Amino acid sequence: MKSRALLIALTVSLFSPFTPAIAAEPKVAIAYDIGFLGDNSFNDAVNLALKSAKKKYGLVEPFVREVPTNGTTVDRLTRLRFLAKSGYTLIIAVGPGYRQTVARVSKEYTETQFAIINDKSIAQLNVSNIYFREDHGAYLAGVAAANLSKRKSIAFIGSEPELFESFTRGAKVNFPKIRIKNISYPDSVDSLRSQLTIRPNLIPLIRIGASERARDRVTDSKADFEAP
């Protein structure tokens, strides 16, 4: 997570001085992904980077703002529009769940700079895509999970097909007949238990933004938990 935080911190540092309408005071907003702080992933990494930016540029309320989301499209859209209307010059959205929202709101507020973490699909001048090679991590997680699984039955918790594909390729390198289940990450981690129908004995929690509560649900289902 330190390497992620460093890269994101550098990104925040680079963007902050050059955003339009920044004349006197920059206004930076962070729209976090599901799980908010304490996810041990991108939310926490961005928060760490923001603390660095606050110190470097002397950012204080109301010139810096952090907002959570419940994960629904309406909530994401409402929050980003609110931040744009409030005059924030740089709005950083954490996670590919904001893809459609950022693409839409950035067209409505062309003078506002947006950045989206962990997505590379938005081709607009006022949007910066910050993307990490998670497919490599997913592949290695698949290799590790397959080797550690005693019953050769594993699961991947995540909603991105490309990551599941990489995970599957990694898992089948040494064990081509291993059973692999893809469990879509729900809007609420409380509904995770109902999806654990095959009770795999090893579940790498790949999905970015997964919180400790998700780990608890996996543990409650009597499946072993592995966080690569």
C-alpha positions in Angstrom: 0.0 0.0 0.0 3.0 2.3 0.6 3.9 2.3 -3.1 0.3 3.1 -4.1 0.2 5.9 -1.6 3.5 7.3 -2.9 2.2 7.3 -6.5 -1.1 8.9 -5.6 0.7 11.5 -3.4 2.8 12.4 -6.3 -0.2 12.7 -8.5 -2.0 14.9 -6.0 1.1 17.0 -5.8 1.4 17.4 -9.6 -2.3 18.2 -10.1 -2.9 20.6 -7.3 -0.8 23.6 -8.5 -2.1 23.4 -12.1 -5.8 23.1 -11.8 -7.9 25.9 -13.4 -9.3 28.7 -11.2 -6.7 27.9 -8.6 -5.6 31.5 -8.3 -5.7 32.1 -4.6 -6.8 28.9 -2.8 -6.9 25.4 -4.3 -10.0 23.3 -3.4 -9.5 19.6 -3.4 -12.2 17.0 -2.8 -11.9 13.2 -2.4 -14.9 11.0 -3.2 -14.1 7.6 -1.6 -15.3 4.2 -2.7 -17.5 1.8 -0.7 -16.1 1.0 2.7 -14.6 4.5 3.3 -11.6 4.6 5.5 -10.2 1.5 7.1 -10.3 -0.6 3.9 -6.5 -1.2 3.8 -6.5 -0.5 0.1 -7.1 2.5 -2.2 -9.3 4.5 0.2 -6.6 4.4 2.8 -3.9 5.0 0.3 -5.6 8.1 -1.1 -6.3 9.4 2.5 -2.6 9.0 3.3 -1.7 10.9 0.1 -4.2 13.6 1.0 -2.6 14.1 4.4 0.7 14.7 2.6 -0.9 17.2 0.2 -2.5 19.0 3.1 0.8 19.4 4.8 2.6 20.5 1.6 0.1 23.0 0.4 -1.4 24.0 3.7 -4.9 22.8 2.7 -7.5 23.2 5.4 -11.3 23.1 5.6 -13.3 24.2 3.5 -10.5 24.0 0.9 -10.3 20.2 1.2 -13.2 17.8 1.6 -13.7 14.1 1.9 -17.0 12.3 1.2 -18.1 8.6 1.4 -20.5 6.8 -0.8 -23.0 4.0 -0.3 -22.1 2.7 -3.8 -25.3 3.5 -5.6 -25.2 5.4 -8.9 -27.5 8.1 -7.6 -25.4 8.7 -4.5 -22.1 8.9 -6.5 -23.7 11.3 -9.0 -25.2 13.5 -6.3 -21.9 13.8 -4.4 -19.8 14.6 -7.4 -22.2 17.2 -8.7 -22.3 18.7 -5.2 -18.5 19.0 -5.1 -18.3 20.5 -8.6 -21.1 23.0 -7.8 -19.2 23.9 -4.6 -16.2 25.0 -6.6 -13.7 22.3 -5.9 -11.0 22.6 -8.5 -9.8 19.0 -8.3 -12.1 16.1 -7.6 -10.5 12.7 -7.1 -12.9 9.7 -7.3 -11.6 6.5 -5.9 -12.3 3.3 -7.8 -13.8 2.2 -11.1 -17.3 2.3 -9.6 -17.1 6.1 -10.4 -16.4 5.5 -14.1 -19.8 6.5 -15.5 -20.3 9.2 -12.9 -17.0 10.9 -13.6 -17.5 10.6 -17.4 -20.9 12.4 -17.0 -20.1 15.0 -14.4 -16.8 16.0 -16.1 -18.7 16.9 -19.2 -21.1 19.1 -17.2 -18.2 20.9 -15.4 -15.5 21.3 -18.0 -13.5 23.8 -16.0 -13.2 21.4 -13.1 -10.3 18.9 -13.1 -11.2 15.3 -12.2 -9.0 12.2 -11.4 -10.2 8.7 -11.2 -8.2 6.1 -9.3 -7.9 2.6 -10.8 -9.5 3.3 -14.1 -8.2 4.1 -17.6 -11.3 4.3 -19.8 -12.2 8.0 -19.6 -10.8 10.0 -22.6 -11.6 13.6 -21.6 -9.2 16.5 -21.3 -10.3 17.4 -17.8 -10.0 13.8 -16.5 -6.8 12.1 -15.4 -6.9 8.3 -15.3 -4.7 6.8 -12.6 -4.4 3.1 -13.2 -2.4 0.2 -11.6 -1.5 -3.1 -13.0 -3.9 -5.0 -10.8 -4.0 -7.8 -13.3 -0.5 -8.8 -12.4 -1.4 -8.9 -8.7 -4.6 -10.9 -9.5 -2.5 -13.4 -11.5 0.0 -13.9 -8.6 -2.9 -14.2 -6.1 -4.4 -17.0 -8.3 -1.1 -18.9 -8.2 -0.8 -18.5 -4.5 -4.4 -19.4 -3.8 -4.2 -22.5 -5.9 -1.0 -23.7 -4.2 -2.4 -23.0 -0.7 -5.8 -24.5 -1.2 -6.1 -28.1 0.2 -9.4 -29.0 -1.5 -8.5 -27.1 -4.7 -11.6 -25.1 -4.5 -11.1 -21.3 -4.4 -13.0 -18.1 -5.0 -12.4 -14.6 -6.2 -14.4 -11.8 -4.6 -14.5 -9.0 -7.2 -16.6 -7.5 -10.0 -14.1 -6.9 -12.7 -13.9 -9.6 -15.4 -10.3 -8.8 -16.4 -9.1 -9.3 -12.9 -11.0 -12.6 -12.5 -9.5 -13.7 -15.8 -6.0 -13.0 -14.6 -6.7 -14.7 -11.3 -8.0 -17.8 -13.1 -5.0 -18.0 -15.4 -2.7 -17.8 -12.4 -4.6 -20.5 -10.5 -4.6 -22.9 -13.4 -0.9 -22.7 -14.1 -0.1 -25.6 -11.8 -3.7 -26.9 -11.2 -5.7 -26.8 -14.4 -8.6 -28.6 -12.9 -9.0 -26.4 -9.8 -12.5 -25.2 -9.1 -12.8 -21.4 -9.1 -15.9 -19.3 -8.2 -16.3 -15.6 -9.0 -18.3 -13.9 -6.2 -19.5 -10.4 -7.3 -18.7 -7.9 -4.6 -22.0 -6.5 -3.3 -22.9 -2.9 -2.6 -23.2 -4.0 1.1 -20.7 -6.3 2.6 -23.5 -7.6 4.8 -24.9 -9.5 1.8 -21.6 -11.2 1.1 -22.3 -14.3 3.2 -25.3 -15.3 1.1 -23.0 -15.6 -2.0 -20.6 -18.0 -0.4 -22.5 -21.1 -1.6 -19.6 -23.4 -2.4 -17.6 -22.7 0.8 -14.2 -22.7 -0.9 -11.4 -23.2 1.6 -9.4 -20.3 0.4 -10.6 -16.9 -0.8 -8.2 -14.2 -1.9 -10.0 -10.9 -1.4 -8.9 -9.1 -4.5 -11.5 -6.4 -4.8 -10.1 -3.0 -4.2 -12.0 -1.3 -1.3 -12.9 -4.4 0.6 -13.1 -3.6 4.2 -12.4 -5.6 7.4 -16.2 -6.3 7.6 -15.9 -8.2 4.3 -13.1 -10.3 5.9 -15.3 -11.0 8.9 -18.1 -12.2 6.6 -15.7 -14.6 4.9 -14.5 -15.8 8.2 -18.0 -16.4 9.5 -18.7 -18.6 6.4 -15.9 -20.9 7.6 -13.8 -20.2 4.5 -10.2 -19.5 5.1 -9.2 -15.9 4.2 -6.1 -14.9 2.3 -5.2 -11.3 1.5 -2.4 -11.3 -1.1 
